[in-house]
Every structure is written in C-alpha cells, then in structure tokens.
Amino acid sequence: MLSIVIPARNEVDSLETLHREIDAVLGGSDLQAEIVIVDDGSTDGTWSRIVALAEADPRVRGIRFRRNFGKAAALSAAFASVRGDPVVTLDADLQDDPASIPQLVHKLEEGFDLVSAWRRERFDPWHKRWPSLLFNWLVGIFSGLRLHDHNCGLKCYRLEVVKEIRLFGELHRFITLLAHRSGFRVTEIETRHRPRLYGRSKYGAARLLTGLLDLSTLGFLGSLRRRPIHLLGGLGLLAFAAGVLGLAYLAGVWFSGGGPIGNRPLLIYSVAALVVGGQMMTLGILAELITSPGSRFGQGDPRPYSISERSGEP
C-alpha cells in the first residue's frame, strides 16, 4: 500500500482539488493507498475540509495540531502514523503535480531508497528561485550529494527511511541529506511544477539565512553527533595546551631573570586560553553525557508537536 502524506496550513481552497487529482491518479493505476493530511495549525477552515474528505473517502486520515509547529513537525507526525510502503510526500498548495507519483514510485523500484522531484521549470517569483539555486549549490558542496532540488516537497521514500530519520526545527529541507548520511540511496527525477492558484507562499528569501544556519547545525549533528567530545574536547585540549605552553615560557623568562612578566600580553592570552580550554572540555563531556546511548540525561518527549484530534481513524 502507498501512503501519501500532505502537510497543510491554511490551504482550505486547494485540498478538495488536490484530493480529486490524487483520486484520478490512483484510479488510473494499480496502487492501493492511504492519504494522511496534517493540519499544521490552520486558521481558515482547513480542518473542517479534512474532516469532510475523511468522511467521504475511507482512504483519508487527518491529524490536527493544536497550533502551528512547522512543516518538519507535520511530516514527523505523519511519518509516525503511516502504514504503507512506499511513502510519498507533497505540498497542499497544488504546485506539486500528483500525476508524478507513479513516476516516483517506479524510480524507487529501480533500487533507490529516496526519490526527490526536480522542478526544472519553476513557477515561483525570482526572490524564491535564486535563493533556492544558491541553497541547493551550497548543500551539494557541503554534503557531496549533488541534487538540483533538495527542498522540493514532492518525494518518494521507502518506509524504513521515514521511520529512521528524525526531523525537528527546519530540517525538512535536508531530508535528502539526512537520508544520504544514513547510507540510503538517494536520486531525483524531473517533474512538473505548477503556478500557485490559492493563498500565498509561507516562505521567502529570508529562509536562505535560516537554511545556512541549519546547514551548519547539521554539520555538527552529522559526523560528530555521536562523539561531541572529539570536537569540543579536541579544541579545548588545544587551547589548554597553548595556555600551558605560554605560561611555561613566561615562567622560564621570570626564573632566568628576564624581568617582570605581569605587563606582558602573553600572560593574559595564556590565562584566557587555559580558561577557554577548560570550559570547552567540560562542555564536551556534558554533551557526551547527553548524547551517549542509554544516558538518563535529556530524556523527554521527542515529539516536536502536539496533536489535538484525529479524523478518519479506524
């Protein structure tokens, strides 16, 4: 069975059309499917439309958040409840074409674990296209995974991928990178992109800056997440060693009669290096305690969202 996941926020005008298009695609193929729609804190009647679709179509299930938690949280909630394999995600704004779903599934069957759509011809304003081009180039340079369109909402996954990767913050933009780093096989195919008919985009050029910040965070959470002491402790040890060497040199100068050392800048630098180095090593140890498997520190609810109600559940 195929699971179709749709995060939605204030998309009441587009949901019925999107459901009709998905129904046409499923009716023209041999795919059995479920449709999971997540209402991410909408204020325009989106939830009422989801409830109506679930009552009319047993394949539709709805999840409603108490407030807006973001797209990553919406995807996490849906991924936790899907029953099918593979899993397809697409946005609710009608810019992703559901007719591409069979192509994505067929490409996945060639031996890949994640297939991302590539919007070669995008119907977005320039202030969204150019930052996106720069973003995709930077992600490719940073990760070695060179795709044309990392951030397209239209993707197809094997179930094991969505059950393994963890999303929080704005990391939904890096799903391809997270999967690639876990050893999953990732590729892309060109799909059709469409102009937006209803509402307005919830993202702008400013997300390039937040994307760069998330990319730097992901760099730490990647190779050094399991052993943060290697980074923090290593830098702290270098700083501490530099401080010790500086103080040892000054001590030698003083004992050899080289004059007073209290007015030398090296003394201040060496003491500062000792303090900073000690703090970084301590921070590395604390981070190691928090991230180590089986640690009792930092245990809490891992879900980055709160669900108020569901619709269409058996």
Backbone torsions as a table, in degrees:
resi	resn	phi	psi	omega
1	MET	NA	141.3	178.1
2	LEU	-92.9	134.8	174.1
3	SER	-106.5	127.8	177.9
4	ILE	-111.7	120.3	-175.8
5	VAL	-109.0	129.4	-177.9
6	ILE	-131.0	104.1	170.8
7	PRO	-77.0	135.0	-175.7
8	ALA	-138.9	138.0	173.0
9	ARG	-142.7	114.6	-178.7
10	ASN	55.7	52.4	179.5
11	GLU	-123.2	37.3	-175.9
12	VAL	-60.7	-32.3	-176.4
13	ASP	-75.9	-22.6	-173.2
14	SER	-100.8	-17.6	-170.8
15	LEU	-64.5	-41.9	-178.5
16	GLU	-65.2	-41.9	177.2
17	THR	-64.2	-42.3	179.3
18	LEU	-62.8	-42.7	177.7
19	HIS	-61.8	-41.0	179.6
20	ARG	-64.1	-40.1	179.0
21	GLU	-67.8	-42.0	177.7
22	ILE	-63.0	-41.4	178.6
23	ASP	-60.7	-39.5	178.8
24	ALA	-65.5	-39.1	178.8
25	VAL	-66.8	-44.6	-179.5
26	LEU	-68.0	-34.9	179.0
27	GLY	-68.2	-25.4	179.5
28	GLY	-94.1	11.0	178.9
29	SER	-137.1	178.0	179.6
30	ASP	-98.2	21.6	-177.0
31	LEU	-83.9	125.8	167.6
32	GLN	-86.3	141.7	-171.2
33	ALA	-148.5	157.7	164.9
34	GLU	-123.5	151.1	-178.8
35	ILE	-123.1	114.6	-178.7
36	VAL	-108.3	116.2	-178.9
37	ILE	-111.4	126.6	-179.6
38	VAL	-107.7	119.9	176.3
39	ASP	-88.0	106.7	-175.2
40	ASP	-90.8	66.4	175.6
41	GLY	70.4	39.2	-179.8
42	SER	-69.6	154.4	179.7
43	THR	-124.2	13.1	-172.5
44	ASP	-119.9	14.6	-179.1
45	GLY	94.4	10.9	178.5
46	THR	-58.9	-41.1	-178.2
47	TRP	-64.2	-40.2	177.7
48	SER	-60.8	-38.7	178.3
49	ARG	-67.5	-38.8	178.5
50	ILE	-64.2	-42.6	178.7
51	VAL	-61.0	-42.9	179.5
52	ALA	-63.2	-40.8	178.8
53	LEU	-66.4	-39.0	179.5
54	ALA	-66.5	-35.7	178.1
55	GLU	-69.6	-32.1	-178.2
56	ALA	-87.3	-24.2	-175.2
57	ASP	-133.5	113.3	-178.1
58	PRO	-66.0	-12.5	178.4
59	ARG	-77.7	-16.2	-174.2
60	VAL	-91.4	132.3	171.5
61	ARG	-127.1	143.4	-179.1
62	GLY	-119.9	145.6	174.9
63	ILE	-128.0	128.5	-177.9
64	ARG	-116.2	127.4	176.1
65	PHE	-85.4	152.9	177.6
66	ARG	-69.6	-29.0	177.2
67	ARG	-154.0	-178.8	179.0
68	ASN	-75.9	117.0	178.6
69	PHE	-109.3	-9.1	179.2
70	GLY	103.9	162.5	-175.1
71	LYS	-65.8	-37.1	179.6
72	ALA	-61.3	-42.3	178.7
73	ALA	-66.2	-39.4	178.9
74	ALA	-62.0	-43.6	177.9
75	LEU	-65.4	-39.5	179.4
76	SER	-60.8	-44.1	-179.9
77	ALA	-63.5	-42.0	179.4
78	ALA	-67.9	-43.3	-179.4
79	PHE	-61.3	-31.8	-179.6
80	ALA	-71.4	-18.8	-174.3
81	SER	-113.4	-6.4	-176.5
82	VAL	-67.4	150.4	-179.4
83	ARG	-116.6	-14.3	-174.0
84	GLY	-94.7	170.8	176.8
85	ASP	-154.2	114.1	14.1
86	PRO	-84.6	179.7	179.4
87	VAL	-120.0	130.8	177.8
88	VAL	-115.7	134.6	174.2
89	THR	-114.4	143.7	172.7
90	LEU	-154.9	152.9	-178.5
91	ASP	-77.6	159.6	-175.2
92	ALA	-90.6	2.3	-173.5
93	ASP	-87.2	5.5	177.8
94	LEU	73.9	3.3	177.6
95	GLN	-78.2	-27.5	171.8
96	ASP	-84.1	131.6	-176.5
97	ASP	-90.8	115.4	178.6
98	PRO	-61.3	-19.6	178.7
99	ALA	-62.7	-16.3	179.4
100	SER	-82.3	-8.3	-175.6
101	ILE	-59.2	-47.7	178.5
102	PRO	-59.2	-36.1	178.1
103	GLN	-63.4	-41.9	179.2
104	LEU	-63.8	-42.8	-179.7
105	VAL	-64.5	-42.6	179.6
106	HIS	-64.5	-38.3	178.5
107	LYS	-66.5	-38.0	178.1
108	LEU	-60.8	-37.0	-178.0
109	GLU	-70.3	-8.6	176.7
110	GLU	-78.4	-1.4	177.3
111	GLY	117.5	11.2	179.3
112	PHE	-96.8	163.3	178.5
113	ASP	-105.6	-24.3	178.9
114	LEU	-146.0	129.1	176.7
115	VAL	-120.5	120.8	-179.4
116	SER	-104.2	144.9	177.8
117	ALA	-80.7	147.1	177.4
118	TRP	-116.9	113.1	178.7
119	ARG	-86.7	83.4	-176.8
120	ARG	-61.8	-48.6	177.3
121	GLU	-104.8	105.5	-175.4
122	ARG	-99.7	137.0	177.6
123	PHE	-101.8	58.9	178.2
124	ASP	-124.5	155.9	176.6
125	PRO	-63.8	159.7	-175.8
126	TRP	-58.9	-34.0	-176.8
127	HIS	-72.9	-4.7	170.4
128	LYS	-103.4	-34.4	-176.5
129	ARG	-70.8	-47.5	-175.2
130	TRP	-67.1	-44.9	174.1
131	PRO	-60.2	-33.5	179.1
132	SER	-66.5	-40.1	177.6
133	LEU	-62.2	-44.7	178.6
134	LEU	-64.3	-41.6	179.5
135	PHE	-60.3	-48.6	-178.6
136	ASN	-63.4	-36.7	178.5
137	TRP	-66.0	-43.7	-179.1
138	LEU	-65.7	-41.3	178.6
139	VAL	-62.7	-40.3	178.2
140	GLY	-63.0	-43.1	178.2
141	ILE	-64.1	-42.7	-175.6
142	PHE	-68.7	-41.4	-169.4
143	SER	-103.2	-21.8	-173.5
144	GLY	84.3	-7.0	177.1
145	LEU	-94.1	101.6	-172.8
146	ARG	-97.8	98.9	174.5
147	LEU	-116.6	155.0	179.2
148	HIS	-77.6	-24.6	-170.2
149	ASP	-148.8	78.2	-179.1
150	HIS	-65.3	-30.8	-166.6
151	ASN	-97.8	7.1	178.7
152	CYS	-65.6	134.3	-179.2
153	GLY	-72.0	-17.2	-178.4
154	LEU	-87.0	109.4	-178.5
155	LYS	-144.8	158.8	176.6
156	CYS	-129.3	130.2	-174.2
157	TYR	-127.1	151.2	161.9
158	ARG	-74.7	150.4	-175.2
159	LEU	-57.7	-37.1	-177.8
160	GLU	-62.9	-26.4	179.1
161	VAL	-69.2	-50.0	-176.4
162	VAL	-70.7	-23.2	177.8
163	LYS	-80.8	-19.3	-176.0
164	GLU	-97.1	-43.5	-175.8
165	ILE	-73.9	144.4	179.7
166	ARG	-111.8	129.7	-178.2
167	LEU	-113.9	137.1	173.6
168	PHE	-156.4	166.7	-179.2
169	GLY	60.2	-123.1	177.9
170	GLU	-116.1	26.4	-174.2
171	LEU	-75.5	-0.1	174.8
172	HIS	-62.5	-23.2	178.1
173	ARG	-71.6	-13.6	-176.2
174	PHE	-116.9	24.4	-180.0
175	ILE	-58.3	-42.1	179.9
176	THR	-61.4	-41.2	-179.9
177	LEU	-68.8	-42.2	178.3
178	LEU	-61.1	-43.0	179.2
179	ALA	-66.6	-41.9	179.4
180	HIS	-60.8	-42.1	-179.0
181	ARG	-68.9	-24.6	177.8
182	SER	-83.8	-2.6	177.5
183	GLY	97.9	4.0	177.7
184	PHE	-76.4	151.4	-179.3
185	ARG	-88.7	122.6	-172.6
186	VAL	-120.1	138.0	175.6
187	THR	-147.7	-176.7	178.9
188	GLU	-145.2	156.0	172.7
189	ILE	-134.6	152.1	-179.5
190	GLU	-74.8	134.2	178.3
191	THR	-133.6	170.3	-177.7
192	ARG	-85.9	135.6	175.5
193	HIS	-112.2	148.0	-174.6
194	ARG	-127.2	154.8	177.1
195	PRO	-65.7	152.0	177.2
196	ARG	-77.2	130.0	-177.3
197	LEU	-99.8	-32.8	-174.7
198	TYR	-127.4	152.2	174.0
199	GLY	64.5	-159.0	179.7
200	ARG	-140.5	159.4	-179.1
201	SER	-66.2	144.5	179.3
202	LYS	-97.0	5.9	-178.8
203	TYR	-129.4	153.6	179.1
204	GLY	-143.8	-167.8	-176.9
205	ALA	-64.4	-24.7	-177.7
206	ALA	-63.2	-21.3	-177.7
207	ARG	-71.9	-11.2	174.4
208	LEU	-62.9	-42.5	179.0
209	LEU	-63.9	-47.3	178.9
210	THR	-64.5	-33.5	177.5
211	GLY	-64.4	-39.6	177.8
212	LEU	-65.8	-38.8	177.1
213	LEU	-64.9	-42.5	178.1
214	ASP	-64.7	-35.3	179.5
215	LEU	-64.3	-40.1	177.3
216	SER	-66.5	-38.3	175.7
217	THR	-62.1	-41.8	-179.2
218	LEU	-64.6	-31.3	177.0
219	GLY	-60.6	-39.6	177.7
220	PHE	-74.1	-40.5	-177.4
221	LEU	-72.1	-10.1	-178.0
222	GLY	-81.6	-95.0	-172.4
223	SER	-71.7	-25.2	-175.0
224	LEU	-107.4	6.1	-176.8
225	ARG	-63.8	-40.2	-175.7
226	ARG	-73.7	-28.6	-178.6
227	ARG	-132.8	71.5	-179.6
228	PRO	-63.2	-21.4	178.6
229	ILE	-62.2	-27.1	179.9
230	HIS	-65.1	-36.1	178.7
231	LEU	-85.1	-60.5	-175.8
232	LEU	-65.4	-44.8	179.3
233	GLY	-66.0	-37.4	179.5
234	GLY	-65.4	-46.0	177.3
235	LEU	-64.1	-41.2	178.6
236	GLY	-63.1	-39.7	179.9
237	LEU	-65.3	-38.5	177.6
238	LEU	-63.6	-44.9	179.5
239	ALA	-64.1	-41.8	-179.9
240	PHE	-63.8	-42.4	179.8
241	ALA	-64.9	-39.0	178.2
242	ALA	-63.5	-40.4	177.4
243	GLY	-63.3	-41.8	179.8
244	VAL	-64.5	-43.3	179.9
245	LEU	-64.2	-40.0	178.9
246	GLY	-63.5	-44.7	179.5
247	LEU	-67.9	-36.2	177.9
248	ALA	-64.0	-40.3	178.1
249	TYR	-63.1	-45.8	-179.9
250	LEU	-63.7	-37.8	177.6
251	ALA	-62.6	-40.6	177.6
252	GLY	-63.2	-41.2	178.2
253	VAL	-61.9	-43.1	-176.7
254	TRP	-67.7	-44.5	-178.7
255	PHE	-69.3	-26.4	-179.3
256	SER	-86.3	3.9	177.7
257	GLY	82.9	25.8	-178.7
258	GLY	-80.1	5.3	177.8
259	GLY	102.8	177.8	-178.8
260	PRO	-67.3	148.9	-179.3
261	ILE	-114.9	-2.8	-175.6
262	GLY	-66.9	-21.3	-178.8
263	ASN	-101.8	10.6	-179.2
264	ARG	-88.9	131.6	177.8
265	PRO	-58.0	-30.5	-179.0
266	LEU	-59.1	-31.6	178.9
267	LEU	-63.6	-45.3	179.7
268	ILE	-64.3	-44.8	-179.8
269	TYR	-62.1	-40.1	-177.4
270	SER	-68.2	-43.1	178.2
271	VAL	-64.1	-41.9	178.5
272	ALA	-61.9	-40.1	178.8
273	ALA	-63.8	-39.2	177.0
274	LEU	-62.0	-45.4	-177.4
275	VAL	-66.7	-48.4	-178.7
276	VAL	-63.8	-42.0	179.1
277	GLY	-61.8	-42.7	177.7
278	GLY	-63.9	-40.3	178.9
279	GLN	-64.8	-42.3	-178.7
280	MET	-67.1	-38.7	177.6
281	MET	-66.4	-38.6	176.8
282	THR	-64.1	-42.8	178.3
283	LEU	-62.9	-38.8	177.5
284	GLY	-63.3	-39.8	177.9
285	ILE	-64.9	-42.7	178.4
286	LEU	-63.5	-42.8	178.2
287	ALA	-63.3	-36.6	178.0
288	GLU	-64.0	-40.1	179.0
289	LEU	-64.2	-38.4	-176.7
290	ILE	-72.4	-40.2	-173.5
291	THR	-92.4	-9.7	-178.1
292	SER	-67.0	139.4	176.8
293	PRO	-58.1	136.1	178.3
294	GLY	83.7	-1.4	179.7
295	SER	-67.6	143.0	178.9
296	ARG	-88.2	-2.8	-179.2
297	PHE	-84.3	146.1	173.7
298	GLY	72.7	11.8	179.8
299	GLN	-78.1	124.3	179.6
300	GLY	-159.4	-170.4	179.0
301	ASP	-71.9	115.7	-177.0
302	PRO	-76.1	-7.9	-176.5
303	ARG	-77.4	126.2	179.9
304	PRO	-89.1	33.3	-177.0
305	TYR	-157.4	169.8	175.9
306	SER	-136.1	124.9	-175.9
307	ILE	-96.9	130.0	-179.6
308	SER	-94.0	-36.4	178.9
309	GLU	-162.6	166.0	-180.0
310	ARG	-130.1	159.6	178.4
311	SER	-139.2	144.4	177.7
312	GLY	81.9	7.2	178.7
313	GLU	-75.8	144.7	178.6
314	PRO	-69.0	NA	NA
